[in-house]
Amino acid sequence: MPRIGSVSGRSLANASTRRTFIAYPFVSANISAIASTSQLGGGNRIDVVSTWTLTATTVRFVGTGIPYHSYYNSAAMIVPGVQNYNLTWTYRGGKAIEASGFATTAGTTIGLWLNGVAMFGPADVGVPDGFTKVIGFTYNAAYESSIELNYELGSDFAGGHAVSTNKYHYHDGSFFDAWLTGIGHVSGNYGVTGLAETSVIKYLYSGLYHADGHSKILGISADGYPVYGPYGYANSTISSSGIKRMVSGYTLNSPDSRIGTAAENTTQYPLGIFIEDYSFTASGDLDQHNGRYCVTPDYPSGTYAYFVTLNSLLKPVYPYIIGSTFYGTPAIL
């Protein structure tokens, strides 16, 4: 089973390609996934090319919303379907324009990954199999949480599944292995052979990390900021300060936080199964939005950026991508 825990640090990502590639800067021409229909699998899997266009103020994405890697789990109730995205929103890479805390609402798109897959927060609009709705609590839809706490979401090995509109999406960073290997399906015939995102998207040809070990941009948020992988500079404003894994500022509450609630029984509802089980404690590198202002290889003069958070075992940790609120003003995607 390909899991993110099997990615042994940064070296595997950078060694995933067998060829030598030019290091491409993050510009629109170099994140366009240019390949023929037959190269991308065709049929039910992908039938148009995904392209990105960036200007100083806008970002545009045109594509299917279906990944290049294989996908789907036949245990899921909903089959992912083509979305035919043609979206334009404000691009704020290289800036830091803070807004008044717009919520990352459950079941809505909070950004797009470079392969065109929708980016969702951890809050689930539904209820996992075998559970019931609990007043005052929202279930955690992140794939890693379901694995750790043993509840079923119908996710594939990339951590992806679809909502009622057939929109395929990830809730956390469990897709790293699929982007490196092209294998994401659990069962079904949806791109069974698959293509690694690192073999299709030019910006990722040399792997998921820059030469100095800093994570590359993996997506763009609905408020127009870059979303990086887990590694950034140790000192947010000094590129020569070394590389470290970005630590989330959220922590798991104690069992006492459930006393007097409908979810008081932590055997029935283990801690972490609800997003209300986590609180921002400013205990890590990132703010309550799961980002920070920093310099990066793509923005040496600085930018606000989000980071995909992993723990020391390289497994996704809350809030996974973006916190309960955006840093800036989001578009509706």
Phi, psi and omega in degrees: 000118180286116180234155181297333179297343180275355179277107187276080177072205187278337190296321182296318180299317182286339181263004187292335179267148183260001181243170176260129185236157172288144175279112184269138173286165181277088176228160191303320182296335186262356172250006173285127180273088187267111178200155182286164178303318182294324178293331183267002174109327176066187175056229183287346187274299179212132180229006170218159179279141176268132180226148175242142174228122180246140167237185179295338186232350182225155172231137179232136176233132175233124180175184187273335187083008178255136184287166174281325177291159175296157187204171173099148176227119184295347175285345180286146181282337186239131178273130176300143181224161179298135182257341182052056179294139167215085192241138174228132178213173184290131178258129183237017175302133184090001181235176175210082183249102185277143178246195188258041171073055175292135185286146171271087189292142179302137175079008179244156181282123181257003178164182176230138174281164184298335178275002178092355178290142180290147178256122179241153172281179184284341183292132182255135177281344183250200182227131179297156178304134177088357180242167177235163178297135179243123183301128178090001183227148179237128183292149179273116184267005180293138182300316182299321178298318181294326178291313183294322186256001171063058169228154192264127177242355183072025181279154173271185184290345175273001182079014184259150171203181186239150173268183187299336177275009181069016180282116178283140184202160171247144175259346181208189185271029180286359185274356186306311182298319181296323178292334181271330187249337185086001183254117178225342185288148170265315178199161184107175185243039183261087181066049186302323179282319174068165173230136177291134176303329179289348177260355185245319184268116187307317182302335182258006184305321182272010179114186185270003183228147173289169183302329181272002178099350178292138177300152173270167174291130180250346180188178179230130184285166178293339175265013168086016180254153177292145175246113182267164170291200192279347188249135176223185178283144182301316173258122189301337184244009181232110185289343180266011186274001181094171184251140173217156175285129181288128184260130178297147177270007179261146177228156179284132180292165175279161177303333180299336181293344181266350185300131179084004180253171178290348180247030184298330181282101183280353171283317177288321180234085184299148179302131182107347181284342177244149178290338177289353178282355183243145177227147175279123183240006180056037185264002184232206182272341191248157181278188183293343177271355184074037177215187177196163170274131185198165169269150178218167177300330181277334181227075184295343177267357175108151176197157166281142182208147172266159178228140174284121188264134177233159175268188184293342176267007180064035173252144183301140177230152182303139004271013171077307183228292178234146181290197183289346176224152174283155171288317182248196180269117185276151169273163174269115184252000000 
